[in-house]
Amino acid sequence: MPLVPPNVASLTPYVPGKPIEEVERELGISGVAKLASNENALGPSPLALAAAREAAGRAHLYPDGSAYLLRHALAERLGVAFEEVFVGNGSNELIELVVRTFTCPGEEVLTSAGSFVAYRLAAQAHGRAFVEAPMKARFHYDLSALRARLGPATKVVFLANPDNPTGTWLTAAELTPFLEAVPPATLVVLDEAYVEFVDAPGFPDSLALRRRFPNLIVLRTFSKIYGLAGLRLGYGVARAELVGFLDRVRAPFNTSLVAQAAGVAALADEAHVARSRALVREERPFLAAGLAALGATVVPSQGNFLLVDLPGTDGAQVFQALLREGVVVRPVGGYGFPTCQRITVGLHGENQRLLAALGKVLGR
Ligand SMILES: Cc1ncc(COP(=O)(O)O)c(C=O)c1O
């Protein structure tokens, strides 16, 4: 009898961005710039931080298992019903929870190749067949290819919009015909972790689309624009019936008391959201122009990061060389982009530093 099922034995664990402390320890340097995990360069919302500190004084108590105040605040802000909101330990937990709750043996999880790796991990961990459609023009979801792979066994389709690691996005005009082609019993998860950074015209209003497509599940996170990645808090919106099932399967206290309190405060901190959005919208083109000037191909992005192709380079080597310059980025060879790096948009000084370091590494 094997110790674990074959689908678990063959799992490759998620590789996170290198923590600053680890890089500093390994290289014996300090002041490392971490542009590896699409975190908020401005830090947490100050209002959320104050609420978290206050809530920490009640850390001996279990959290509210129903996350009433947080779900209430989310429902109000999003203009949806309380019963349509669910929360989790990062949206990563919710990706996994959707697969765990809704898929049966023999059913398939469908997404695009080169998209967020958590979809594959969730499917594989639960022993579900994982189907990928190839991308088009290297970095874009190909909705026709995805459509061609829809079948009677397709239970969940994951679409990251904007996508990670490419930063590319689907417009409403592209997405809507795809949703029309998906059978009602197939759930479509729109993973909008970066939605608050979008300024492209024609971006889908996912919450409005839910009214037409009750099989739509929208996932979002407090890790990016709200700057709370370390507290682990994500949320989703789906029809109440689906939320009811997710609720039965999730762990009873899947979000902490501190995270819930911080989340409520972060939602109300409009100034921090505005600052964070403005930083990315200002620095994203600055960084893109600087990278292009170094000869990189910069993939157009609506996230707080850029996917950058440096043709002829070895992604792992460029990553290591940048590390030695005190800048951590994310090589994405594992996503099928061996000559690319994913670079988070940082503070202006961090972006300048990355450009100088990359110029040095490339000898340009
Ligand atoms: C597309 C996408 N979805 C989900 C997540 C998970 O975020 P979290 O679990 O921190 O909410 C990320 C994180 O980088 C992401 O890029």
The ligand as an SDF file (V2000), in Angstrom:
LIG
                    3D

 16 16  0  0  0  0  0  0  0  0999 V2000
   -3.9250   35.2370  -10.1930 C   0  0  0  0  0  0  0  0  0  0  0  0
   -3.7350   35.0090   -8.7330 C   0  0  0  0  0  0  0  0  0  0  0  0
   -4.7160   34.4290   -8.0310 N   0  0  0  0  0  0  0  0  0  0  0  0
   -4.6220   34.1950   -6.7350 C   0  0  0  0  0  0  0  0  0  0  0  0
   -3.4770   34.5440   -6.0320 C   0  0  0  0  0  0  0  0  0  0  0  0
   -3.4030   34.1820   -4.5890 C   0  0  0  0  0  0  0  0  0  0  0  0
   -3.3840   35.2530   -3.7770 O   0  0  0  0  0  0  0  0  0  0  0  0
   -3.6810   35.1240   -2.2200 P   0  0  0  0  0  0  0  0  0  0  0  0
   -3.7630   33.6910   -1.8570 O   0  0  0  0  0  0  0  0  0  0  0  0
   -2.5660   35.8230   -1.5600 O   0  0  0  0  0  0  0  0  0  0  0  0
   -5.0070   35.8050   -2.0330 O   0  0  0  0  0  0  0  0  0  0  0  0
   -2.4200   35.1520   -6.6920 C   0  0  0  0  0  0  0  0  0  0  0  0
   -1.1940   35.4940   -5.9640 C   0  0  0  0  0  0  0  0  0  0  0  0
   -0.2040   35.8870   -6.4590 O   0  0  0  0  0  0  0  0  0  0  0  0
   -2.5550   35.3810   -8.0780 C   0  0  0  0  0  0  0  0  0  0  0  0
   -1.5610   35.9250   -8.7720 O   0  0  0  0  0  0  0  0  0  0  0  0
  1  2  1  0
  2  3  1  0
  2 15  2  0
  3  4  2  0
  4  5  1  0
  5  6  1  0
  5 12  2  0
  6  7  1  0
  7  8  1  0
  8  9  2  0
  8 10  1  0
  8 11  1  0
 12 13  1  0
 12 15  1  0
 13 14  2  0
 15 16  1  0
M  END
$$$$
